[in-house]
Structures are given as C-alpha cells and as structure tokens.
Amino acid sequence: MNHCYNPKYIQGPRGFPGPPGHTGPTGHTGYTGHTGHTGPTGPCCTGPTGHTGHTGHTGHTGPTGPTGPCCTGPTGHTGHTGHTGHTGHTGPTGPCCTGPTGHTGHTGHTGPTGPFIPTSLQYSLYFEQSLSANLVYIGGVNYSLNNDPITESANPYTDIINTGLGNNHLMVTLNNNNTSGTIGVTGYRITEDSSSVSLDSETISFDALTPGNSGQYQTIYKWLQVTDINVSGPSTFEYNINSLGYIDFLNNKVTITGYRIEMEAGRSDADVRFHIQKVKNLNNGQKMELFVLEDIVVDGNTESIIDYARSGNRNFTMKGGGTLWPQRETFVMKQSDFVSYWGSETIIDGTNDEGIIIYITSELGTGGPHGVLYFNLQLYYK
C-alpha cells in the first residue's frame, strides 16, 4: 500500500524500534549435487594477457663474511729430471730392392760449333848486324854443362859443379848404365809461387838401360845454382848434364795447332833450320824424352827446302836454276795440320812438367850483312 503525503493530516513522531530478535539456528546444508558435464570450450582465442605487475624492491645485501688467510704459500722445489730411457732397437729395414731406374730421356741436338779463334805466342827477332850466331833459342833452352860425357867408376860419386842454371831444370842423360840407381841433386832454387830462395835437394831414380841406349831425366825443381850431384847404384856410369828450360804455358794443358813464320835474309844463300821440340813426360815423374814436332830447313845455298820431321814429305828444290829465297825478300813458312798429323803428341801438359823448346840454327849464321836479318814467329795453340 502506498503511503502519500496528505497535508490535511499531521503525522506523529516515529516510535523507537524494538530490539532485534534472535536468529534462528542454521539449517543443515543439503548434499551437493552431481557436477554437470563440462560444456564445450569457448571461442578459440585466448584473451589478452593482463598487464605485468610491478617488480618489488630488491632486498638489502647482507654483510660480507670474513676473508680467509692473506698470503699464498711458497712454491715447492722442482724435482730432478729423470734419466732418459734406452733407445729402442732399430726396426727391420724395409724391402731390399730399389725400384728400377726410369728411362733416360733422349739427348738433345748438339749445337753448331762456334768459330775458331786462334790463340798464339808471337816472337819477333831482329839480329845484331855485327854478330853472327849459329844457334838461337826463341823459347826455352837446352845447353850442355859439360863438353864431354862424364865417366865415373866410384860408387857413390859426388860431382861438385857449382854451376848456375839460370832458374831452369837440370837434365841428366845416362849412357850405358846396366844397373838402376839414384841421382841426388843439391843446390839453391827459387819457387814460382812465392819467389823465395832456399837450399834444397831432389832425388832422381833411374832404371837400368839396355846396351847402347840412353835415358833422359829431369829434376822437377828449377835451380839457380847446383852445388853437387851425387850418383849411386851402378859401378860404372856415364852421363851428361844440361840446363833445360821450356815453355809450359804457365803450367797449363794446351794443344799445338800450327805456326806461321816470316823471315828476311841479307843475301840469297842464307839458310835457316827451324826446330820445335816437345819435352815429353814418360812416367808422370822425372823420366822424359825430347820429341821432335818440327825440323825443317830453308837453304838458299842449295835452293832447297829440306824436311827432317816428316820423312821428307815437304822436300823441294827450285827448278831451272831459280832462286828460292831472293836477297832482302820475305820468305813465309806456315803449317796448320799439327793435330791431324801428330795426333796426341801435340798435347802439351804443362801441369805434368811438359813443354816445348823453339830454336833456329844456321850454317851461314844469323845477323851480319849476309845472314837472316829478322825472324817473326806466331805459334798457334788452343
């Protein structure tokens, strides 16, 4: 029922509420019913994640604990190195055979021989007009130190000669010695490598000779002065001694290939005999011989060329009374076939005490108004 204000009536004061009544006891809760089936899952998408709450304040750090002992203890001594163990036995060698050598490749073609450039020694002689000589050495020497063969019967025998050799070898020629022996040479020599003079000695050993033969030996040393020669072995012996010098091409090995000579005479009957001798080593030691490489004469007196070295192959005499070597004219001699004619004899082994001797002889004589006036030689080698 709705109460509405009516001014015609005056409402009296509200009365005081009465005290609440006691609440009755709660009734027993009924049994829970069975849970119904779970309904279908809702729409497929998860709703938006809510805002992350604020991180709380970090708590206070607790007090630091006490530090342990302050110092690191001392390092202990290093122990001794142990002994190295024994090396084990070497294992067995692998397979014994080396593989086969591969095939050698083909040798390439030899290139063309280069042009021959001759090397030569050149000698030019102009003879004194007031003198005349029958023997002139151009290169090397070989002159006797005794006029006649020396014959001795003492054993041993010492010949004190005190002879100067001009810094040359001593050559000893033995004749008819039927017993082997030795020749001792003493004297002063000068060395090629240091130019110092010393008193020295050298011994030559020689073989027995067959009757009628001779043997030639040279000292390897070169002497300024020979003071004595001591021979022992044969009861009787005969010998000659010579001063021997030769061109050894500064102790080098070369091959003589030929020569060219130009010479002029004072008159048409002048003569010149040209010699080249090889000092040939026979046993890689002191035994030697003189081998003739050239011996040829131009004789204006007989108008002839006389060949003593090649069995007369180059002999010639002017025909019809002509003049071979006219007065004050130049005569030329040339030979370029030494190697093909003489073969290995043209090899001069200066490393093995070999060399050559070059000289001329003349019956009429060199120099003077009528002999040879000049002689020019070029000796070719390689």
Secondary structure as UniProt FT lines:
FT   TURN            7..8
FT   STRAND          119..126
FT   TURN            129..130
FT   STRAND          133..139
FT   STRAND          141..144
FT   STRAND          150..152
FT   STRAND          157..159
FT   STRAND          163..175
FT   STRAND          181..190
FT   TURN            192..194
FT   STRAND          197..206
FT   TURN            211..212
FT   STRAND          214..218
FT   STRAND          223..232
FT   STRAND          237..245
FT   TURN            249..251
FT   STRAND          253..265
FT   TURN            268..269
FT   STRAND          271..281
FT   STRAND          287..299
FT   TURN            300..303
FT   STRAND          304..307
FT   TURN            308..314
FT   STRAND          316..317
FT   TURN            320..321
FT   TURN            327..328
FT   STRAND          330..335
FT   HELIX           338..342
FT   HELIX           343..346
FT   STRAND          347..349
FT   HELIX           350..352
FT   STRAND          355..366
FT   TURN            368..370
FT   STRAND          372..381
//
